[in-house]
Amino acid sequence: MPVPERRPTPAPLLRPGETVVLYDGVCKLCNGVVRFLLRNDPQARLRLATVQSPEGQALLAWAGLPQQHFNTVAVIRDDQVWVRSDAFFELVPQLSSRWHWLKIFQYVPKAVRDAVYDLVARHRYRWFGRYERCQVPDARDQGRFLKADRQAPTGARPPD
């Protein structure tokens, strides 16, 4: 089972129990994964934010993750943060049931999973390409992307 890092306070900008996926908005591979998540999250439980957005930057700062040269996906819920392959396995249960078989890969040793993850992350622009700027979500998906102007949850601190 993926083990999250816990932070002393709940994440800013999120409602209790809400899950957000932080990703590189100029990475073509990352954008492909986001399109996959949007198609395969039938209950629309996942929220999204690019690491380049003000919301993403606030969440990265809260999580103690690098705000520049970010080479991993991060999944955040309440006071918990998952990165690298653990983030992937935290997302699988949110997907439609036909993708739950992917959980079998969590039995691969974490060091091996993360080494493969890091290899792909390091070469993602060369292998898959990059956009000049972050992609704008389709109108039907805009509500799935985190916005700083939302009402912050009670007890959560605003972004610094």
Phi and psi in degrees as a GROMACS rama.xvg file:
@    title "Ramachandran Plot"
@    xaxis  label "Phi"
@    yaxis  label "Psi"
@TYPE xy
-65.7466  136.026  PRO-2
-108.019  121.74  VAL-3
-81.2457  157.8  PRO-4
-84.1545  138.122  GLU-5
-103.797  140.422  ARG-6
-107.629  159.641  ARG-7
-71.54  -18.9091  PRO-8
-131.621  157.456  THR-9
-63.9674  152.325  PRO-10
-63.3259  140.742  ALA-11
-69.5209  156.745  PRO-12
74.1707  -5.61978  LEU-13
-108.197  144.299  LEU-14
-81.4278  154.589  ARG-15
-53.6075  132.2  PRO-16
81.1019  -7.51988  GLY-17
-75.8892  138.901  GLU-18
-110.378  130.404  THR-19
-122.08  142.216  VAL-20
-108.487  121.168  VAL-21
-97.1222  130.652  LEU-22
-144.142  163.063  TYR-23
-77.9085  111.084  ASP-24
-71.9698  -12.3675  GLY-25
-102.308  -7.42978  VAL-26
-80.4932  124.265  CYS-27
-66.9192  -37.6349  LYS-28
-62.069  -46.8986  LEU-29
-61.2257  -42.1075  CYS-30
-65.3635  -34.9189  ASN-31
-64.3105  -40.8989  GLY-32
-63.934  -40.8923  VAL-33
-62.0457  -43.0883  VAL-34
-60.8857  -40.0555  ARG-35
-60.7121  -46.1899  PHE-36
-61.8138  -42.8106  LEU-37
-61.7446  -39.0939  LEU-38
-73.7641  -29.9713  ARG-39
-112.439  16.2144  ASN-40
-112.249  77.6194  ASP-41
-61.6288  -26.0733  PRO-42
-95.2409  6.82642  GLN-43
51.5764  46.0807  ALA-44
-83.0921  -25.1942  ARG-45
-89.3911  135.695  LEU-46
-105.113  160.128  ARG-47
-133.089  150.711  LEU-48
-156.112  137.56  ALA-49
-77.9171  151.533  THR-50
-68.9609  -18.7615  VAL-51
-82.8909  -17.0798  GLN-52
-75.4086  158.566  SER-53
-57.3432  -37.0721  PRO-54
-65.98  -45.0742  GLU-55
-62.5477  -42.6319  GLY-56
-62.6141  -41.047  GLN-57
-63.6066  -41.2823  ALA-58
-70.7793  -37.7976  LEU-59
-61.7754  -45.0918  LEU-60
-60.8216  -45.5616  ALA-61
-59.0499  -40.3737  TRP-62
-79.8626  -8.0496  ALA-63
72.8689  25.8696  GLY-64
-99.4401  154.529  LEU-65
-58.5476  138.873  PRO-66
-96.4687  -10.9572  GLN-67
-121.239  152.039  GLN-68
54.3076  48.5788  HIS-69
-81.1774  122.954  PHE-70
-118.437  27.0456  ASN-71
-149.659  159.054  THR-72
-85.1697  148.71  VAL-73
-128.201  139.693  ALA-74
-117.256  129.349  VAL-75
-126.708  134.556  ILE-76
-146.821  128.658  ARG-77
52.7892  -114.969  ASP-78
-107.106  21.4595  ASP-79
-115.197  145.653  GLN-80
-134.619  130.249  VAL-81
-117.837  140.641  TRP-82
-133.268  166.095  VAL-83
56.1882  -136.437  ARG-84
-66.8859  -29.4995  SER-85
-62.7622  -35.3542  ASP-86
-62.1624  -43.8988  ALA-87
-56.683  -47.8511  PHE-88
-71.9451  -21.188  PHE-89
-73.5395  -26.1017  GLU-90
-81.9597  -30.8987  LEU-91
-52.2037  -46.3612  VAL-92
-63.7065  -18.8024  PRO-93
-79.3478  -16.6113  GLN-94
-81.3444  166.475  LEU-95
-58.7148  152.616  SER-96
-59.459  -24.3168  SER-97
-65.7446  -12.5924  ARG-98
-102.166  -1.476  TRP-99
-65.5213  -19.699  HIS-100
-60.5277  -22.0317  TRP-101
-62.2766  -19.4605  LEU-102
-60.5752  -21.7729  LYS-103
-57.5436  -29.8576  ILE-104
-71.6851  -12.6102  PHE-105
-70.5863  -10.9318  GLN-106
-83.7803  -8.69372  TYR-107
-69.8319  136.139  VAL-108
-52.6302  137.668  PRO-109
-54.7572  -39.0942  LYS-110
-60.8739  -38.5489  ALA-111
-71.3912  -46.9978  VAL-112
-56.1356  -47.9875  ARG-113
-69.7784  -32.1458  ASP-114
-64.3865  -43.1824  ALA-115
-65.1727  -44.5114  VAL-116
-56.8273  -49.1855  TYR-117
-62.1271  -38.1484  ASP-118
-60.6733  -48.4398  LEU-119
-64.6396  -44.0412  VAL-120
-60.3239  -41.0901  ALA-121
-65.5527  -31.0087  ARG-122
-110.466  9.16477  HIS-123
-59.7026  -38.5217  ARG-124
-68.3225  -41.6314  TYR-125
-67.9876  -42.4646  ARG-126
-79.4997  -36.3009  TRP-127
-116.069  -19.6125  PHE-128
96.0702  174.566  GLY-129
-145.88  153.704  ARG-130
-89.7583  158.748  TYR-131
-69.5077  -31.5151  GLU-132
-147.029  167.16  ARG-133
-60.5891  140.784  CYS-134
-76.1085  143.742  GLN-135
-89.5346  129.576  VAL-136
-67.5717  152.717  PRO-137
-58.8628  154.001  ASP-138
-55.8622  -38.7164  ALA-139
-69.1069  -19.9766  ARG-140
-103.445  -5.46164  ASP-141
-58.074  -33.0742  GLN-142
-67.4695  -14.5702  GLY-143
-84.5585  -11.8132  ARG-144
-95.6059  134.908  PHE-145
-66.2181  135.764  LEU-146
-124.419  135.676  LYS-147
-67.6979  -21.7322  ALA-148
-81.6868  1.29244  ASP-149
-69.3083  157.042  ARG-150
-64.6593  121.732  GLN-151
-69.9107  146.626  ALA-152
-65.4728  150.765  PRO-153
-58.3684  133.07  THR-154
87.4722  -12.3933  GLY-155
-87.4254  145.771  ALA-156
-87.3751  147.532  ARG-157
-70.4905  160.463  PRO-158
-62.7385  148.047  PRO-159
